[in-house]
């Protein structure tokens, strides 16, 4: 997977990871991939809802220890 941009939201709680992702996506072109690294367990559910509401595609979610990786494709 070719990631175009990555942001680190480790240590931040809801809604900050979503807000940072939203801001990052506005600077990206359609089809580009954004990787978000988070530690908030609620971010799994939050990013699913965010993708549904905004039309951005949630390509992947995976948990690696304490870290949760979200990959979004800009609509």
PDB file of N, CA, C and O in Angstrom:
ATOM      1  N   UNK A   1       0.845  -1.173   0.000  1.00  0.00           N
ATOM      2  CA  UNK A   1       0.000   0.000   0.000  1.00  0.00           C
ATOM      3  C   UNK A   1       0.896   1.243   0.000  1.00  0.00           C
ATOM      4  O   UNK A   1       1.844   1.333   0.780  1.00  0.00           O
ATOM      5  N   UNK A   2       0.592   2.182  -0.867  1.00  0.00           N
ATOM      6  CA  UNK A   2       1.392   3.386  -1.011  1.00  0.00           C
ATOM      7  C   UNK A   2       0.748   4.536  -0.234  1.00  0.00           C
ATOM      8  O   UNK A   2      -0.188   5.166  -0.726  1.00  0.00           O
ATOM      9  N   UNK A   3       1.240   4.810   0.967  1.00  0.00           N
ATOM     10  CA  UNK A   3       0.680   5.847   1.828  1.00  0.00           C
ATOM     11  C   UNK A   3       1.183   7.213   1.360  1.00  0.00           C
ATOM     12  O   UNK A   3       2.385   7.403   1.177  1.00  0.00           O
ATOM     13  N   UNK A   4       0.269   8.159   1.167  1.00  0.00           N
ATOM     14  CA  UNK A   4       0.640   9.498   0.706  1.00  0.00           C
ATOM     15  C   UNK A   4       0.948  10.448   1.867  1.00  0.00           C
ATOM     16  O   UNK A   4       1.773  11.353   1.733  1.00  0.00           O
ATOM     17  N   UNK A   5       0.288  10.239   2.995  1.00  0.00           N
ATOM     18  CA  UNK A   5       0.489  11.104   4.154  1.00  0.00           C
ATOM     19  C   UNK A   5       0.223  10.299   5.418  1.00  0.00           C
ATOM     20  O   UNK A   5      -0.639   9.421   5.432  1.00  0.00           O
ATOM     21  N   UNK A   6       0.963  10.598   6.477  1.00  0.00           N
ATOM     22  CA  UNK A   6       0.767   9.908   7.753  1.00  0.00           C
ATOM     23  C   UNK A   6       0.702  10.940   8.864  1.00  0.00           C
ATOM     24  O   UNK A   6       1.471  11.900   8.878  1.00  0.00           O
ATOM     25  N   UNK A   7      -0.229  10.736   9.801  1.00  0.00           N
ATOM     26  CA  UNK A   7      -0.290  11.597  10.980  1.00  0.00           C
ATOM     27  C   UNK A   7      -0.259  10.728  12.237  1.00  0.00           C
ATOM     28  O   UNK A   7      -0.753   9.600  12.254  1.00  0.00           O
ATOM     29  N   UNK A   8       0.335  11.289  13.280  1.00  0.00           N
ATOM     30  CA  UNK A   8       0.495  10.588  14.555  1.00  0.00           C
ATOM     31  C   UNK A   8      -0.441  11.231  15.573  1.00  0.00           C
ATOM     32  O   UNK A   8      -0.254  12.385  15.957  1.00  0.00           O
ATOM     33  N   UNK A   9      -1.446  10.477  16.007  1.00  0.00           N
ATOM     34  CA  UNK A   9      -2.385  10.994  17.013  1.00  0.00           C
ATOM     35  C   UNK A   9      -2.284  10.180  18.298  1.00  0.00           C
ATOM     36  O   UNK A   9      -3.220  10.164  19.097  1.00  0.00           O
ATOM     37  N   UNK A  10      -1.157   9.506  18.500  1.00  0.00           N
ATOM     38  CA  UNK A  10      -0.965   8.718  19.723  1.00  0.00           C
ATOM     39  C   UNK A  10      -1.077   9.625  20.947  1.00  0.00           C
ATOM     40  O   UNK A  10      -0.517  10.720  20.980  1.00  0.00           O
ATOM     41  N   UNK A  11      -1.811   9.145  21.950  1.00  0.00           N
ATOM     42  CA  UNK A  11      -1.978   9.898  23.180  1.00  0.00           C
ATOM     43  C   UNK A  11      -3.146  10.874  23.153  1.00  0.00           C
ATOM     44  O   UNK A  11      -3.488  11.456  24.182  1.00  0.00           O
ATOM     45  N   UNK A  12      -3.762  11.060  21.990  1.00  0.00           N
ATOM     46  CA  UNK A  12      -4.903  11.965  21.872  1.00  0.00           C
ATOM     47  C   UNK A  12      -6.201  11.176  21.962  1.00  0.00           C
ATOM     48  O   UNK A  12      -6.300  10.064  21.443  1.00  0.00           O
ATOM     49  N   UNK A  13      -7.188  11.755  22.620  1.00  0.00           N
ATOM     50  CA  UNK A  13      -8.489  11.101  22.751  1.00  0.00           C
ATOM     51  C   UNK A  13      -9.513  11.785  21.863  1.00  0.00           C
ATOM     52  O   UNK A  13      -9.304  12.901  21.388  1.00  0.00           O
ATOM     53  N   UNK A  14     -10.618  11.096  21.648  1.00  0.00           N
ATOM     54  CA  UNK A  14     -11.729  11.586  20.851  1.00  0.00           C
ATOM     55  C   UNK A  14     -12.108  12.998  21.307  1.00  0.00           C
ATOM     56  O   UNK A  14     -12.166  13.239  22.512  1.00  0.00           O
ATOM     57  N   UNK A  15     -12.358  13.907  20.425  1.00  0.00           N
ATOM     58  CA  UNK A  15     -12.439  13.793  18.954  1.00  0.00           C
ATOM     59  C   UNK A  15     -11.161  14.203  18.225  1.00  0.00           C
ATOM     60  O   UNK A  15     -11.179  14.342  17.002  1.00  0.00           O
ATOM     61  N   UNK A  16     -10.066  14.397  18.933  1.00  0.00           N
ATOM     62  CA  UNK A  16      -8.853  14.933  18.297  1.00  0.00           C
ATOM     63  C   UNK A  16      -8.301  14.090  17.144  1.00  0.00           C
ATOM     64  O   UNK A  16      -7.918  14.673  16.130  1.00  0.00           O
ATOM     65  N   UNK A  17      -8.235  12.750  17.234  1.00  0.00           N
ATOM     66  CA  UNK A  17      -7.740  11.998  16.069  1.00  0.00           C
ATOM     67  C   UNK A  17      -8.581  12.236  14.812  1.00  0.00           C
ATOM     68  O   UNK A  17      -8.038  12.353  13.714  1.00  0.00           O
ATOM     69  N   UNK A  18      -9.893  12.306  14.974  1.00  0.00           N
ATOM     70  CA  UNK A  18     -10.781  12.558  13.832  1.00  0.00           C
ATOM     71  C   UNK A  18     -10.562  13.965  13.284  1.00  0.00           C
ATOM     72  O   UNK A  18     -10.492  14.154  12.069  1.00  0.00           O
ATOM     73  N   UNK A  19     -10.454  14.940  14.162  1.00  0.00           N
ATOM     74  CA  UNK A  19     -10.254  16.323  13.710  1.00  0.00           C
ATOM     75  C   UNK A  19      -8.935  16.478  12.971  1.00  0.00           C
ATOM     76  O   UNK A  19      -8.866  17.178  11.960  1.00  0.00           O
ATOM     77  N   UNK A  20      -7.892  15.832  13.466  1.00  0.00           N
ATOM     78  CA  UNK A  20      -6.584  15.902  12.787  1.00  0.00           C
ATOM     79  C   UNK A  20      -6.654  15.207  11.423  1.00  0.00           C
ATOM     80  O   UNK A  20      -6.068  15.680  10.449  1.00  0.00           O
ATOM     81  N   UNK A  21      -7.370  14.088  11.362  1.00  0.00           N
ATOM     82  CA  UNK A  21      -7.519  13.372  10.080  1.00  0.00           C
ATOM     83  C   UNK A  21      -8.311  14.217   9.091  1.00  0.00           C
ATOM     84  O   UNK A  21      -7.960  14.297   7.914  1.00  0.00           O
ATOM     85  N   UNK A  22      -9.370  14.841   9.567  1.00  0.00           N
ATOM     86  CA  UNK A  22     -10.204  15.678   8.698  1.00  0.00           C
ATOM     87  C   UNK A  22      -9.376  16.812   8.107  1.00  0.00           C
ATOM     88  O   UNK A  22      -9.471  17.105   6.915  1.00  0.00           O
ATOM     89  N   UNK A  23      -8.562  17.447   8.949  1.00  0.00           N
ATOM     90  CA  UNK A  23      -7.708  18.542   8.479  1.00  0.00           C
ATOM     91  C   UNK A  23      -6.698  18.038   7.454  1.00  0.00           C
ATOM     92  O   UNK A  23      -6.483  18.683   6.427  1.00  0.00           O
ATOM     93  N   UNK A  24      -6.078  16.896   7.722  1.00  0.00           N
ATOM     94  CA  UNK A  24      -5.082  16.335   6.805  1.00  0.00           C
ATOM     95  C   UNK A  24      -5.709  15.985   5.458  1.00  0.00           C
ATOM     96  O   UNK A  24      -5.097  16.200   4.412  1.00  0.00           O
ATOM     97  N   UNK A  25      -6.919  15.449   5.482  1.00  0.00           N
ATOM     98  CA  UNK A  25      -7.593  15.046   4.238  1.00  0.00           C
ATOM     99  C   UNK A  25      -7.913  16.247   3.350  1.00  0.00           C
ATOM    100  O   UNK A  25      -7.934  16.116   2.126  1.00  0.00           O
ATOM    101  N   UNK A  26      -8.163  17.411   3.945  1.00  0.00           N
ATOM    102  CA  UNK A  26      -8.503  18.580   3.125  1.00  0.00           C
ATOM    103  C   UNK A  26      -7.330  19.022   2.255  1.00  0.00           C
ATOM    104  O   UNK A  26      -7.534  19.657   1.220  1.00  0.00           O
ATOM    105  N   UNK A  27      -6.106  18.695   2.662  1.00  0.00           N
ATOM    106  CA  UNK A  27      -4.912  19.062   1.898  1.00  0.00           C
ATOM    107  C   UNK A  27      -4.501  17.990   0.897  1.00  0.00           C
ATOM    108  O   UNK A  27      -3.467  18.117   0.241  1.00  0.00           O
ATOM    109  N   UNK A  28      -5.301  16.939   0.776  1.00  0.00           N
ATOM    110  CA  UNK A  28      -4.933  15.810  -0.084  1.00  0.00           C
ATOM    111  C   UNK A  28      -5.795  15.762  -1.340  1.00  0.00           C
ATOM    112  O   UNK A  28      -6.894  16.315  -1.384  1.00  0.00           O
ATOM    113  N   UNK A  29      -5.270  15.091  -2.355  1.00  0.00           N
ATOM    114  CA  UNK A  29      -5.993  14.897  -3.613  1.00  0.00           C
ATOM    115  C   UNK A  29      -6.905  13.668  -3.512  1.00  0.00           C
ATOM    116  O   UNK A  29      -6.664  12.765  -2.711  1.00  0.00           O
ATOM    117  N   UNK A  30      -7.939  13.654  -4.328  1.00  0.00           N
ATOM    118  CA  UNK A  30      -8.854  12.514  -4.373  1.00  0.00           C
ATOM    119  C   UNK A  30      -8.083  11.240  -4.708  1.00  0.00           C
ATOM    120  O   UNK A  30      -7.272  11.218  -5.634  1.00  0.00           O
ATOM    121  N   UNK A  31      -8.348  10.169  -3.937  1.00  0.00           N
ATOM    122  CA  UNK A  31      -7.702   8.882  -4.167  1.00  0.00           C
ATOM    123  C   UNK A  31      -6.438   8.661  -3.361  1.00  0.00           C
ATOM    124  O   UNK A  31      -5.949   7.534  -3.280  1.00  0.00           O
ATOM    125  N   UNK A  32      -5.895   9.717  -2.761  1.00  0.00           N
ATOM    126  CA  UNK A  32      -4.687   9.557  -1.957  1.00  0.00           C
ATOM    127  C   UNK A  32      -5.014   8.879  -0.634  1.00  0.00           C
ATOM    128  O   UNK A  32      -6.146   8.936  -0.153  1.00  0.00           O
ATOM    129  N   UNK A  33      -3.995   8.231  -0.050  1.00  0.00           N
ATOM    130  CA  UNK A  33      -4.174   7.485   1.191  1.00  0.00           C
ATOM    131  C   UNK A  33      -3.568   8.215   2.386  1.00  0.00           C
ATOM    132  O   UNK A  33      -2.447   8.721   2.325  1.00  0.00           O
ATOM    133  N   UNK A  34      -4.334   8.255   3.468  1.00  0.00           N
ATOM    134  CA  UNK A  34      -3.895   8.848   4.730  1.00  0.00           C
ATOM    135  C   UNK A  34      -3.813   7.744   5.777  1.00  0.00           C
ATOM    136  O   UNK A  34      -4.766   6.990   5.978  1.00  0.00           O
ATOM    137  N   UNK A  35      -2.664   7.657   6.440  1.00  0.00           N
ATOM    138  CA  UNK A  35      -2.487   6.697   7.534  1.00  0.00           C
ATOM    139  C   UNK A  35      -2.518   7.473   8.845  1.00  0.00           C
ATOM    140  O   UNK A  35      -1.787   8.448   9.021  1.00  0.00           O
ATOM    141  N   UNK A  36      -3.375   7.027   9.764  1.00  0.00           N
ATOM    142  CA  UNK A  36      -3.494   7.657  11.071  1.00  0.00           C
ATOM    143  C   UNK A  36      -3.089   6.629  12.127  1.00  0.00           C
ATOM    144  O   UNK A  36      -3.642   5.531  12.178  1.00  0.00           O
ATOM    145  N   UNK A  37      -2.121   6.992  12.968  1.00  0.00           N
ATOM    146  CA  UNK A  37      -1.699   6.134  14.067  1.00  0.00           C
ATOM    147  C   UNK A  37      -2.316   6.695  15.342  1.00  0.00           C
ATOM    148  O   UNK A  37      -2.073   7.849  15.695  1.00  0.00           O
ATOM    149  N   UNK A  38      -3.111   5.886  16.034  1.00  0.00           N
ATOM    150  CA  UNK A  38      -3.827   6.330  17.226  1.00  0.00           C
ATOM    151  C   UNK A  38      -3.638   5.324  18.360  1.00  0.00           C
ATOM    152  O   UNK A  38      -3.211   4.189  18.145  1.00  0.00           O
ATOM    153  N   UNK A  39      -3.967   5.769  19.574  1.00  0.00           N
ATOM    154  CA  UNK A  39      -3.946   4.864  20.728  1.00  0.00           C
ATOM    155  C   UNK A  39      -5.300   4.832  21.433  1.00  0.00           C
ATOM    156  O   UNK A  39      -5.497   4.023  22.340  1.00  0.00           O
ATOM    157  N   UNK A  40      -6.224   5.684  21.041  1.00  0.00           N
ATOM    158  CA  UNK A  40      -7.555   5.739  21.645  1.00  0.00           C
ATOM    159  C   UNK A  40      -8.379   4.545  21.142  1.00  0.00           C
ATOM    160  O   UNK A  40      -8.670   4.470  19.948  1.00  0.00           O
ATOM    161  N   UNK A  41      -8.765   3.604  22.032  1.00  0.00           N
ATOM    162  CA  UNK A  41      -9.543   2.434  21.585  1.00  0.00           C
ATOM    163  C   UNK A  41     -10.855   2.822  20.915  1.00  0.00           C
ATOM    164  O   UNK A  41     -11.346   2.092  20.054  1.00  0.00           O
ATOM    165  N   UNK A  42     -11.425   3.949  21.294  1.00  0.00           N
ATOM    166  CA  UNK A  42     -12.670   4.412  20.681  1.00  0.00           C
ATOM    167  C   UNK A  42     -12.500   4.857  19.244  1.00  0.00           C
ATOM    168  O   UNK A  42     -13.481   5.048  18.526  1.00  0.00           O
ATOM    169  N   UNK A  43     -11.239   5.024  18.816  1.00  0.00           N
ATOM    170  CA  UNK A  43     -11.012   5.490  17.445  1.00  0.00           C
ATOM    171  C   UNK A  43     -11.431   4.451  16.410  1.00  0.00           C
ATOM    172  O   UNK A  43     -11.734   4.814  15.273  1.00  0.00           O
ATOM    173  N   UNK A  44     -11.457   3.174  16.771  1.00  0.00           N
ATOM    174  CA  UNK A  44     -11.925   2.141  15.827  1.00  0.00           C
ATOM    175  C   UNK A  44     -13.342   2.463  15.364  1.00  0.00           C
ATOM    176  O   UNK A  44     -13.624   2.505  14.167  1.00  0.00           O
ATOM    177  N   UNK A  45     -14.212   2.684  16.314  1.00  0.00           N
ATOM    178  CA  UNK A  45     -15.613   3.001  16.026  1.00  0.00           C
ATOM    179  C   UNK A  45     -15.733   4.401  15.403  1.00  0.00           C
ATOM    180  O   UNK A  45     -16.516   4.610  14.476  1.00  0.00           O
ATOM    181  N   UNK A  46     -14.954   5.348  15.921  1.00  0.00           N
ATOM    182  CA  UNK A  46     -15.027   6.726  15.439  1.00  0.00           C
ATOM    183  C   UNK A  46     -14.658   6.845  13.965  1.00  0.00           C
ATOM    184  O   UNK A  46     -15.331   7.551  13.213  1.00  0.00           O
ATOM    185  N   UNK A  47     -13.592   6.158  13.544  1.00  0.00           N
ATOM    186  CA  UNK A  47     -13.168   6.256  12.146  1.00  0.00           C
ATOM    187  C   UNK A  47     -14.145   5.545  11.208  1.00  0.00           C
ATOM    188  O   UNK A  47     -14.294   5.950  10.056  1.00  0.00           O
ATOM    189  N   UNK A  48     -14.811   4.494  11.685  1.00  0.00           N
ATOM    190  CA  UNK A  48     -15.838   3.836  10.868  1.00  0.00           C
ATOM    191  C   UNK A  48     -16.991   4.805  10.612  1.00  0.00           C
ATOM    192  O   UNK A  48     -17.474   4.922   9.485  1.00  0.00           O
ATOM    193  N   UNK A  49     -17.426   5.495  11.658  1.00  0.00           N
ATOM    194  CA  UNK A  49     -18.520   6.464  11.526  1.00  0.00           C
ATOM    195  C   UNK A  49     -18.079   7.651  10.662  1.00  0.00           C
ATOM    196  O   UNK A  49     -18.847   8.132   9.829  1.00  0.00           O
ATOM    197  N   UNK A  50     -16.863   8.116  10.858  1.00  0.00           N
ATOM    198  CA  UNK A  50     -16.326   9.237  10.087  1.00  0.00           C
ATOM    199  C   UNK A  50     -16.333   8.912   8.592  1.00  0.00           C
ATOM    200  O   UNK A  50     -16.732   9.743   7.777  1.00  0.00           O
ATOM    201  N   UNK A  51     -15.896   7.715   8.237  1.00  0.00           N
ATOM    202  CA  UNK A  51     -15.855   7.310   6.832  1.00  0.00           C
ATOM    203  C   UNK A  51     -17.266   7.271   6.241  1.00  0.00           C
ATOM    204  O   UNK A  51     -17.484   7.744   5.126  1.00  0.00           O
ATOM    205  N   UNK A  52     -18.217   6.714   6.981  1.00  0.00           N
ATOM    206  CA  UNK A  52     -19.604   6.664   6.497  1.00  0.00           C
ATOM    207  C   UNK A  52     -20.167   8.068   6.284  1.00  0.00           C
ATOM    208  O   UNK A  52     -20.828   8.328   5.279  1.00  0.00           O
ATOM    209  N   UNK A  53     -19.911   8.958   7.216  1.00  0.00           N
ATOM    210  CA  UNK A  53     -20.492  10.304   7.166  1.00  0.00           C
ATOM    211  C   UNK A  53     -19.851  11.193   6.108  1.00  0.00           C
ATOM    212  O   UNK A  53     -20.518  12.063   5.548  1.00  0.00           O
ATOM    213  N   UNK A  54     -18.558  10.987   5.825  1.00  0.00           N
ATOM    214  CA  UNK A  54     -17.856  11.893   4.909  1.00  0.00           C
ATOM    215  C   UNK A  54     -17.702  11.346   3.496  1.00  0.00           C
ATOM    216  O   UNK A  54     -17.389  12.100   2.574  1.00  0.00           O
ATOM    217  N   UNK A  55     -17.916  10.052   3.312  1.00  0.00           N
ATOM    218  CA  UNK A  55     -17.744   9.463   1.989  1.00  0.00           C
ATOM    219  C   UNK A  55     -16.305   9.062   1.688  1.00  0.00           C
ATOM    220  O   UNK A  55     -16.022   8.562   0.599  1.00  0.00           O
ATOM    221  N   UNK A  56     -15.390   9.275   2.638  1.00  0.00           N
ATOM    222  CA  UNK A  56     -14.018   8.789   2.474  1.00  0.00           C
ATOM    223  C   UNK A  56     -14.023   7.290   2.761  1.00  0.00           C
ATOM    224  O   UNK A  56     -14.778   6.815   3.609  1.00  0.00           O
ATOM    225  N   UNK A  57     -13.181   6.556   2.053  1.00  0.00           N
ATOM    226  CA  UNK A  57     -13.160   5.096   2.218  1.00  0.00           C
ATOM    227  C   UNK A  57     -12.201   4.690   3.337  1.00  0.00           C
ATOM    228  O   UNK A  57     -11.043   5.108   3.359  1.00  0.00           O
ATOM    229  N   UNK A  58     -12.694   3.881   4.254  1.00  0.00           N
ATOM    230  CA  UNK A  58     -11.841   3.306   5.294  1.00  0.00           C
ATOM    231  C   UNK A  58     -11.250   2.030   4.709  1.00  0.00           C
ATOM    232  O   UNK A  58     -11.911   0.992   4.666  1.00  0.00           O
ATOM    233  N   UNK A  59     -10.019   2.113   4.266  1.00  0.00           N
ATOM    234  CA  UNK A  59      -9.368   1.016   3.556  1.00  0.00           C
ATOM    235  C   UNK A  59      -8.949  -0.088   4.508  1.00  0.00           C
ATOM    236  O   UNK A  59      -9.083  -1.272   4.199  1.00  0.00           O
ATOM    237  N   UNK A  60      -8.437   0.310   5.681  1.00  0.00           N
ATOM    238  CA  UNK A  60      -7.891  -0.688   6.598  1.00  0.00           C
ATOM    239  C   UNK A  60      -7.900  -0.161   8.029  1.00  0.00           C
ATOM    240  O   UNK A  60      -7.721   1.033   8.269  1.00  0.00           O
ATOM    241  N   UNK A  61      -8.110  -1.070   8.966  1.00  0.00           N
ATOM    242  CA  UNK A  61      -7.943  -0.799  10.389  1.00  0.00           C
ATOM    243  C   UNK A  61      -7.251  -2.011  10.986  1.00  0.00           C
ATOM    244  O   UNK A  61      -7.658  -3.148  10.746  1.00  0.00           O
ATOM    245  N   UNK A  62      -6.212  -1.771  11.757  1.00  0.00           N
ATOM    246  CA  UNK A  62      -5.553  -2.888  12.427  1.00  0.00           C
ATOM    247  C   UNK A  62      -4.957  -2.403  13.738  1.00  0.00           C
ATOM    248  O   UNK A  62      -4.558  -1.247  13.877  1.00  0.00           O
ATOM    249  N   UNK A  63      -4.909  -3.313  14.684  1.00  0.00           N
ATOM    250  CA  UNK A  63      -4.346  -2.998  15.986  1.00  0.00           C
ATOM    251  C   UNK A  63      -3.010  -3.709  16.132  1.00  0.00           C
ATOM    252  O   UNK A  63      -2.900  -4.915  15.908  1.00  0.00           O
ATOM    253  N   UNK A  64      -1.999  -2.939  16.513  1.00  0.00           N
ATOM    254  CA  UNK A  64      -0.661  -3.484  16.744  1.00  0.00           C
ATOM    255  C   UNK A  64      -0.265  -3.094  18.158  1.00  0.00           C
ATOM    256  O   UNK A  64       0.281  -2.013  18.377  1.00  0.00           O
ATOM    257  N   UNK A  65      -0.534  -3.964  19.109  1.00  0.00           N
ATOM    258  CA  UNK A  65      -0.274  -3.645  20.510  1.00  0.00           C
ATOM    259  C   UNK A  65      -1.199  -2.533  20.960  1.00  0.00           C
ATOM    260  O   UNK A  65      -2.419  -2.653  20.857  1.00  0.00           O
ATOM    261  N   UNK A  66      -0.625  -1.456  21.455  1.00  0.00           N
ATOM    262  CA  UNK A  66      -1.415  -0.299  21.907  1.00  0.00           C
ATOM    263  C   UNK A  66      -1.842   0.595  20.744  1.00  0.00           C
ATOM    264  O   UNK A  66      -2.766   1.397  20.878  1.00  0.00           O
ATOM    265  N   UNK A  67      -1.171   0.455  19.613  1.00  0.00           N
ATOM    266  CA  UNK A  67      -1.438   1.340  18.484  1.00  0.00           C
ATOM    267  C   UNK A  67      -2.519   0.792  17.564  1.00  0.00           C
ATOM    268  O   UNK A  67      -2.604  -0.410  17.313  1.00  0.00           O
ATOM    269  N   UNK A  68      -3.336   1.704  17.076  1.00  0.00           N
ATOM    270  CA  UNK A  68      -4.382   1.364  16.119  1.00  0.00           C
ATOM    271  C   UNK A  68      -4.083   2.137  14.845  1.00  0.00           C
ATOM    272  O   UNK A  68      -3.938   3.359  14.863  1.00  0.00           O
ATOM    273  N   UNK A  69      -3.994   1.413  13.750  1.00  0.00           N
ATOM    274  CA  UNK A  69      -3.677   2.012  12.458  1.00  0.00           C
ATOM    275  C   UNK A  69      -4.960   2.113  11.635  1.00  0.00           C
ATOM    276  O   UNK A  69      -5.680   1.130  11.456  1.00  0.00           O
ATOM    277  N   UNK A  70      -5.232   3.319  11.138  1.00  0.00           N
ATOM    278  CA  UNK A  70      -6.385   3.559  10.267  1.00  0.00           C
ATOM    279  C   UNK A  70      -5.834   4.064   8.938  1.00  0.00           C
ATOM    280  O   UNK A  70      -4.961   4.932   8.915  1.00  0.00           O
ATOM    281  N   UNK A  71      -6.338   3.526   7.840  1.00  0.00           N
ATOM    282  CA  UNK A  71      -5.953   4.014   6.521  1.00  0.00           C
ATOM    283  C   UNK A  71      -7.217   4.444   5.795  1.00  0.00           C
ATOM    284  O   UNK A  71      -8.149   3.663   5.605  1.00  0.00           O
ATOM    285  N   UNK A  72      -7.221   5.714   5.394  1.00  0.00           N
ATOM    286  CA  UNK A  72      -8.377   6.298   4.704  1.00  0.00           C
ATOM    287  C   UNK A  72      -7.991   6.711   3.289  1.00  0.00           C
ATOM    288  O   UNK A  72      -6.889   7.207   3.055  1.00  0.00           O
ATOM    289  N   UNK A  73      -8.916   6.501   2.342  1.00  0.00           N
ATOM    290  CA  UNK A  73      -8.725   6.976   0.982  1.00  0.00           C
ATOM    291  C   UNK A  73      -9.591   8.211   0.784  1.00  0.00           C
ATOM    292  O   UNK A  73     -10.804   8.176   0.991  1.00  0.00           O
ATOM    293  N   UNK A  74      -8.948   9.305   0.379  1.00  0.00           N
ATOM    294  CA  UNK A  74      -9.646  10.575   0.164  1.00  0.00           C
ATOM    295  C   UNK A  74     -10.674  10.412  -0.939  1.00  0.00           C
ATOM    296  O   UNK A  74     -10.376   9.871  -2.003  1.00  0.00           O
ATOM    297  N   UNK A  75     -11.879  10.882  -0.680  1.00  0.00           N
ATOM    298  CA  UNK A  75     -12.942  10.764  -1.704  1.00  0.00           C
ATOM    299  C   UNK A  75     -12.691  11.704  -2.858  1.00  0.00           C
ATOM    300  O   UNK A  75     -13.475  11.741  -3.806  1.00  0.00           O
TER     301      UNK A  75
END
